Amino acid sequence: MKSLPIFIYFLQNQRTKRNLIVLSKFLFFLIGIISLYSVLFHLLMQYEGREYSWITGFYWSLTVMSTLGFGDITFHTDLGLFFTLIVLLSGVVFLLILLPFTLVHFFYAPWLEAQEKVRTPRELPESISGHIILTNLEPITTNLIKKLEKYHYKYVLVVPDLNKAQELHDQGYDVVVGDLDDPETYKRLQVHKAALVVTTNDDLTNTSIAFTVRELTETVPIVTNAENEHSIDILEFPGNTHVVEFTKMLGQGLARRTSGVCMGTRVIGNFGRILIAEDPASGTPFKGKTLEETNIREKTGLTVVGLWERGKFSDPTPQTVITPYMVLVLAGSEKQLKKYDEIFNVACSPRLHDTPALILGGGRVGQAAAETLKKHHIKYTLIEKKPTVVTESQDNYILGDAADINTLRNAGIESAQTILITTHNDAMNIYLTFYCRQLRPDIEIISRAIEERTVSKLYRAGADLVMSSASMASNSILNFLRPNELSMFTEGLNIFSRPVPKSLIGKSLLKSRIKEQSGCTVMAINRKGEQNVGPDPATRFQKDDEMILIGTTESEARFLEIYAGRAHLLPFRR
């Protein structure tokens, strides 16, 4: 039964039909040759005065043609021996050379091809809905697939090349073979029932895909990545719902963490009326003070629910000392955040001394970081070794290798306060991070990571903050899919909501030991429309309570593992 779909596909293929006709002609020709030799065998045996059956004639012909030649039946005359040589030589050609080649070329190879094509799907069942269609596999979509699987979303990856599709299928990806610009491909993918189409190809391909999808549906959202700022208008025209420059977003995010940049608090999500915001300590007057000394809660009503420093998340205590490398996670109302900015962020100002930030790498991320720093009046020096990337009209750049100590010294590494590492090579970013940390143990290092798995290595190499383009982009796409049900405000730190597990109902926050067991912190509890931010440890969980938690990606995974089957994802709204 397993071979039935393969057999059906095999017979329906036009190329296979032509191959079978050629193979049939050859087999009929071969049978005709064997039959002719059998007839001639009888005639020659009668000439020598001997008589054999017709079965014996076929037996002799096949044994001689296959070179087995048992020798139990032989001719005695020269004419018979000459005939034997002809049968033998023709057998070598037809049975030992042409027959295997014909069977392999016209039957066995097409059969294997049919088997592989059937094994790699070309369509989705009509019953499917709410799935995500991906059109390219690269770091962003690889990271996105992990998150989709984590939250039990169905997805399908469209791959034009059969061999590549089979390879990805064997690796465990849900793959469908099809051309990206063919409407039939998306019909077979039930695109009109999809929740989202994600295109992270080049700008030309993304435009073509958008026009193709819009031929079939006007309602399904399309998220696309723009490689070039000038392509945004073109990409929006065919109907892309969300056009995002992920590289520019990353560059701006890296620059925003630079010491001296005053951009105020940034809201990263909300639960009802409670807004969750972040504020890098580098842009505030809190550096060197304890959390108690900042008087944030007394002056604004906001609660500091977490601190993130150099890849580590910690719970705030009154005696926690604020360092320039910390990011404060704040929770409160819109009015309270506004008051916070008026009191604290108005006081911060750009650096007044002439020590520029260094940007290592002048690609799109580096250029976006430079524009952001310039906009906020932060001096910078950009280092790039490719003369085609930066021109003489580019301000504040040095043409050279960032791994060369003389280049770094010329750029001012000995007096700089911040280094932004933005190259498109994770190995190079790790090397530069470690190298700069050895040269300047006290400098602030903010690095880009292409692959999410590189993040921990960069922290070990000495980075103060790491942002993964793949993770940042995939989280942005996930937010388009389910707006703010999950938020990651900096690499590896998530904010999420869960209903209280049955096993915790009636227990106090202290006795639940959520922090000790999972590493996640309960920063708020929603109860009957009331929201308790920074709940007292003695607060007891009640039925239908909703917990708002914050923790690293690993902590969230442990929480899900501990309370598997007892919790599910709840809306996290902006």
ABEGO torsion letter per residue (X at the ends): XAAAAAAAAAAABAAAAAAAAAAAAAAAAAAAAAAAAAAAAAAAAAAAGBBBBAAAAAAAAAAAAAGAGAGABBBABAAAAAAAAAAAAAAAAAAAAAAAAAAAAAAAAAAAAAAAAAABBABBBAABBGBBBBABBBAAAAAAAAAAAAAGBBBBBBBABAAAAAAAAAAGBBBBBEBAABAAAAAAAGAAABABBBBABBAAAAAAAAAAAAAABAABBBBBBBABAAAAAAAAAAGBABBBBAAAAAAAAAAAABBGBBAEBBBAEBBEABBBBBBBAAABAABGBBAAAAGAAAAAGBBBABBBBGGBBBBBBAABBBBAABBBBBBEBAAAAAAAAAAAAAABBBBABBBBBBBBEABAAAAAAAAAAAAAGBBBBBBBABAAABBAABBGBBBEBAABAAAAAAAGAAABABBBBABABAAAAAAAAAAAAAABAABBBBBBBABAAAAAAAAAAGBABBBBAAAAAAAAAAAAABBGABBBABBGBBBBBBBBBAAABGBBAAAAGAAAAAGBBBABBBBGGBBBBGBBAABBBBBGBBBBBBBBAAAAAAAAAAABGABBBBBBBX
